[in-house]
Amino acid sequence: MSVAIVIPALDEEAALPILAAHLARLDPTPADVLLVDGGSGDQTVAIADAAGWRVVASERGRALQVNRGVAEARGDLVCVVHADTLPPLDMVAVIEEALSDPKVALASFTPLIKGSAKTRWGTTAHNWIKTWYAPLITRPHLFLRGVRLLFGDHAMFFRKADFLALGGCTPGDAVMEEADLCVKFARLGRIRMVPRWAVTSDRRIAAWGPLKANWIYFKVGMLWAFGLRSRMAKHYPDVR
Protein backbone atom coordinates (compact mmCIF):
# COMPACT_ATOMS: atom_id res chain seq x y z
CA MET A 1 0.00 0.00 0.00
CA SER A 2 1.35 3.45 -0.92
CA VAL A 3 1.34 6.41 1.48
CA ALA A 4 0.63 10.02 0.50
CA ILE A 5 1.10 13.10 2.68
CA VAL A 6 -1.35 15.98 2.38
CA ILE A 7 -0.38 19.37 3.81
CA PRO A 8 -3.17 21.99 4.02
CA ALA A 9 -1.47 25.39 4.25
CA LEU A 10 -2.09 29.12 4.29
CA ASP A 11 0.74 31.63 4.70
CA GLU A 12 3.09 29.11 6.28
CA GLU A 13 6.45 30.39 5.01
CA ALA A 14 7.87 30.40 8.55
CA ALA A 15 7.07 26.75 9.29
CA LEU A 16 7.47 25.07 5.91
CA PRO A 17 11.28 25.10 5.56
CA ILE A 18 11.55 23.05 8.77
CA LEU A 19 8.87 20.62 7.58
CA ALA A 20 10.45 20.33 4.13
CA ALA A 21 13.86 19.46 5.59
CA HIS A 22 12.22 16.93 7.91
CA LEU A 23 10.15 15.19 5.24
CA ALA A 24 13.24 14.94 3.01
CA ARG A 25 14.70 12.60 5.66
CA LEU A 26 11.77 10.18 5.77
CA ASP A 27 12.73 6.54 5.41
CA PRO A 28 11.00 4.93 3.63
CA THR A 29 9.83 7.79 1.45
CA PRO A 30 6.14 8.50 0.77
CA ALA A 31 4.64 7.97 -2.67
CA ASP A 32 3.40 11.57 -2.79
CA VAL A 33 3.69 14.84 -0.89
CA LEU A 34 0.96 17.30 -1.79
CA LEU A 35 0.58 20.83 -0.47
CA VAL A 36 -2.93 22.26 -0.74
CA ASP A 37 -2.67 26.04 -0.74
CA GLY A 38 -5.60 28.10 0.45
CA GLY A 39 -4.53 31.33 -1.25
CA SER A 40 -1.27 32.21 0.48
CA GLY A 41 0.17 35.70 0.01
CA ASP A 42 3.68 34.75 1.09
CA GLN A 43 6.32 32.24 -0.09
CA THR A 44 4.36 29.11 0.86
CA VAL A 45 3.95 27.84 -2.70
CA ALA A 46 7.54 28.70 -3.68
CA ILE A 47 8.89 26.73 -0.70
CA ALA A 48 6.74 23.73 -1.60
CA ASP A 49 7.90 23.88 -5.22
CA ALA A 50 11.54 24.05 -4.13
CA ALA A 51 11.00 21.00 -1.93
CA GLY A 52 9.74 19.03 -4.93
CA TRP A 53 6.21 18.66 -3.60
CA ARG A 54 3.16 18.80 -5.78
CA VAL A 55 0.97 21.86 -5.19
CA VAL A 56 -2.74 22.33 -5.82
CA ALA A 57 -4.85 25.41 -5.16
CA SER A 58 -8.03 25.29 -3.12
CA GLU A 59 -10.61 27.54 -1.62
CA ARG A 60 -9.53 28.74 1.81
CA GLY A 61 -10.71 26.58 4.70
CA ARG A 62 -8.98 23.58 6.24
CA ALA A 63 -11.87 21.19 5.62
CA LEU A 64 -12.05 22.22 1.95
CA GLN A 65 -8.29 21.97 1.61
CA VAL A 66 -8.11 18.53 3.19
CA ASN A 67 -10.94 17.29 0.97
CA ARG A 68 -9.17 18.58 -2.14
CA GLY A 69 -5.86 17.13 -1.04
CA VAL A 70 -7.18 13.65 -0.31
CA ALA A 71 -9.04 13.57 -3.62
CA GLU A 72 -5.83 14.49 -5.46
CA ALA A 73 -3.45 12.35 -3.37
CA ARG A 74 -1.54 9.60 -5.16
CA GLY A 75 -1.64 6.95 -2.49
CA ASP A 76 -3.89 4.29 -1.01
CA LEU A 77 -3.22 5.60 2.52
CA VAL A 78 -3.21 9.31 3.35
CA CYS A 79 -1.72 11.22 6.28
CA VAL A 80 -2.76 14.85 6.86
CA VAL A 81 0.20 16.78 8.24
CA HIS A 82 -0.07 20.39 9.39
CA ALA A 83 2.74 22.74 8.44
CA ASP A 84 3.93 23.07 12.04
CA THR A 85 3.97 19.33 12.83
CA LEU A 86 6.89 16.91 12.37
CA PRO A 87 5.87 13.23 12.22
CA PRO A 88 8.36 10.44 13.03
CA LEU A 89 10.94 9.76 10.33
CA ASP A 90 9.63 6.22 9.83
CA MET A 91 6.05 7.47 9.52
CA VAL A 92 5.43 5.60 6.25
CA ALA A 93 6.20 2.23 7.82
CA VAL A 94 4.21 3.11 10.96
CA ILE A 95 1.18 4.09 8.88
CA GLU A 96 1.35 0.93 6.79
CA GLU A 97 1.61 -1.24 9.90
CA ALA A 98 -1.22 0.50 11.77
CA LEU A 99 -3.62 0.33 8.83
CA SER A 100 -2.73 -3.27 8.01
CA ASP A 101 -5.22 -4.09 10.76
CA PRO A 102 -8.64 -4.07 9.03
CA LYS A 103 -10.31 -3.26 12.36
CA VAL A 104 -8.53 0.14 12.48
CA ALA A 105 -10.40 2.73 10.42
CA LEU A 106 -8.56 5.87 11.51
CA ALA A 107 -5.32 6.44 13.37
CA SER A 108 -2.82 9.11 14.32
CA PHE A 109 0.47 9.75 16.02
CA THR A 110 0.70 11.16 19.56
CA PRO A 111 1.37 14.92 19.58
CA LEU A 112 4.25 16.34 21.58
CA ILE A 113 3.86 20.11 21.92
CA LYS A 114 7.29 21.66 21.76
CA GLY A 115 9.02 24.95 21.01
CA SER A 116 12.60 26.09 20.64
CA ALA A 117 12.84 26.85 24.34
CA LYS A 118 10.76 24.18 26.06
CA THR A 119 8.50 21.16 25.80
CA ARG A 120 4.90 21.83 26.87
CA TRP A 121 4.36 18.70 28.91
CA GLY A 122 1.19 20.03 30.58
CA THR A 123 -0.59 20.75 27.31
CA THR A 124 0.77 17.54 25.80
CA ALA A 125 -0.80 15.60 28.67
CA HIS A 126 -4.06 17.54 28.34
CA ASN A 127 -4.20 16.78 24.62
CA TRP A 128 -3.85 13.07 25.36
CA ILE A 129 -6.52 13.15 28.06
CA LYS A 130 -8.79 15.23 25.81
CA THR A 131 -8.99 12.41 23.28
CA TRP A 132 -10.87 10.50 25.99
CA TYR A 133 -12.94 13.11 27.83
CA ALA A 134 -14.03 15.01 24.71
CA PRO A 135 -16.10 12.12 23.32
CA LEU A 136 -17.26 11.23 26.83
CA ILE A 137 -18.76 14.73 27.20
CA THR A 138 -19.88 15.36 23.65
CA ARG A 139 -20.73 11.94 22.19
CA PRO A 140 -21.12 9.50 25.13
CA HIS A 141 -22.78 6.86 22.95
CA LEU A 142 -19.64 6.78 20.80
CA PHE A 143 -17.36 6.85 23.83
CA LEU A 144 -18.99 3.65 25.04
CA ARG A 145 -18.04 2.11 21.71
CA GLY A 146 -14.41 3.06 22.30
CA VAL A 147 -14.29 6.14 20.07
CA ARG A 148 -11.58 8.74 20.67
CA LEU A 149 -11.48 12.24 19.20
CA LEU A 150 -8.27 13.06 17.35
CA PHE A 151 -7.19 16.51 16.22
CA GLY A 152 -5.02 18.17 13.58
CA ASP A 153 -1.77 18.13 15.49
CA HIS A 154 -2.05 14.33 15.73
CA ALA A 155 -1.24 13.90 11.99
CA MET A 156 -4.22 11.65 11.31
CA PHE A 157 -4.08 8.91 8.69
CA PHE A 158 -6.62 6.67 6.97
CA ARG A 159 -7.46 4.78 3.80
CA LYS A 160 -8.23 7.15 0.94
CA ALA A 161 -11.16 5.04 -0.26
CA ASP A 162 -12.77 5.16 3.18
CA PHE A 163 -12.39 8.95 3.43
CA LEU A 164 -14.03 9.46 0.05
CA ALA A 165 -16.83 6.99 0.81
CA LEU A 166 -17.64 8.83 4.03
CA GLY A 167 -17.81 12.20 2.27
CA GLY A 168 -14.64 13.61 3.77
CA CYS A 169 -14.56 16.65 6.04
CA THR A 170 -17.66 18.78 6.55
CA PRO A 171 -16.96 21.54 3.98
CA GLY A 172 -17.86 24.58 6.10
CA ASP A 173 -15.56 23.73 9.00
CA ALA A 174 -12.57 26.05 9.49
CA VAL A 175 -11.54 24.22 12.67
CA MET A 176 -12.53 20.95 14.37
CA GLU A 177 -12.88 19.22 11.01
CA GLU A 178 -10.95 16.31 12.51
CA ALA A 179 -13.56 15.71 15.21
CA ASP A 180 -16.26 15.26 12.59
CA LEU A 181 -14.01 12.81 10.76
CA CYS A 182 -13.67 10.75 13.92
CA VAL A 183 -17.44 10.53 14.25
CA LYS A 184 -17.72 9.45 10.61
CA PHE A 185 -14.89 6.93 10.76
CA ALA A 186 -16.37 5.40 13.92
CA ARG A 187 -18.93 3.75 11.63
CA LEU A 188 -16.15 1.75 9.98
CA GLY A 189 -14.04 0.57 12.87
CA ARG A 190 -11.59 1.39 15.60
CA ILE A 191 -9.91 4.78 16.09
CA ARG A 192 -6.37 4.46 17.35
CA MET A 193 -3.62 6.81 18.51
CA VAL A 194 -0.24 5.21 17.83
CA PRO A 195 2.27 5.70 20.70
CA ARG A 196 4.82 7.52 18.55
CA TRP A 197 5.49 11.24 18.86
CA ALA A 198 4.57 13.82 16.24
CA VAL A 199 6.34 16.99 17.37
CA THR A 200 4.03 19.99 17.04
CA SER A 201 4.97 23.65 17.38
CA ASP A 202 3.94 25.44 20.54
CA ARG A 203 3.38 28.68 18.61
CA ARG A 204 -0.21 29.09 19.79
CA ILE A 205 0.71 28.48 23.41
CA ALA A 206 3.64 30.88 23.09
CA ALA A 207 1.31 33.53 21.68
CA TRP A 208 -1.65 32.96 24.03
CA GLY A 209 -0.08 31.51 27.17
CA PRO A 210 -0.79 27.98 28.47
CA LEU A 211 -3.97 28.76 30.40
CA LYS A 212 -5.57 30.78 27.61
CA ALA A 213 -4.55 28.19 25.01
CA ASN A 214 -6.14 25.30 26.86
CA TRP A 215 -9.25 27.40 27.52
CA ILE A 216 -9.54 28.18 23.79
CA TYR A 217 -9.12 24.50 22.89
CA PHE A 218 -11.84 23.56 25.38
CA LYS A 219 -14.21 26.36 24.30
CA VAL A 220 -13.95 25.56 20.61
CA GLY A 221 -14.55 21.90 21.39
CA MET A 222 -17.71 22.73 23.29
CA LEU A 223 -18.97 24.96 20.47
CA TRP A 224 -18.51 22.02 18.11
CA ALA A 225 -20.23 19.64 20.52
CA PHE A 226 -23.32 21.83 20.85
CA GLY A 227 -23.65 22.54 17.15
CA LEU A 228 -22.48 26.18 17.25
CA ARG A 229 -20.14 25.58 14.35
CA SER A 230 -20.34 29.07 12.85
CA ARG A 231 -18.72 30.50 15.98
CA MET A 232 -15.71 28.20 16.11
CA ALA A 233 -13.33 30.09 13.83
CA LYS A 234 -14.06 33.36 15.63
CA HIS A 235 -12.73 31.87 18.86
CA TYR A 236 -9.68 30.22 17.26
CA PRO A 237 -7.51 33.02 15.81
CA ASP A 238 -4.71 32.27 13.37
CA VAL A 239 -1.16 32.18 14.67
CA ARG A 240 1.68 32.05 12.15
ABEGO torsion letter per residue (X at the ends): XBBBBBBBBBGAAAAAAAAAAAAAABOBBBABBBBBBAGBABAAAAAAAAAGBBBBBBBBEAAAAAAAAAAABBBABBBBBBAABBBBAAAAAAAAAAAABAABABBBBBBBBBBAABBBAAAAAAAAAAAAAAAAAABAAAAAAGBBBBBAAAGBBBBAAAAAAAGEBBAABABGAAAAAAAAAAAAEBBBBBBBBBBBBAAAAAAAEAAAAAAAAAAAAAAAAAGBAAAAAAABBBBX
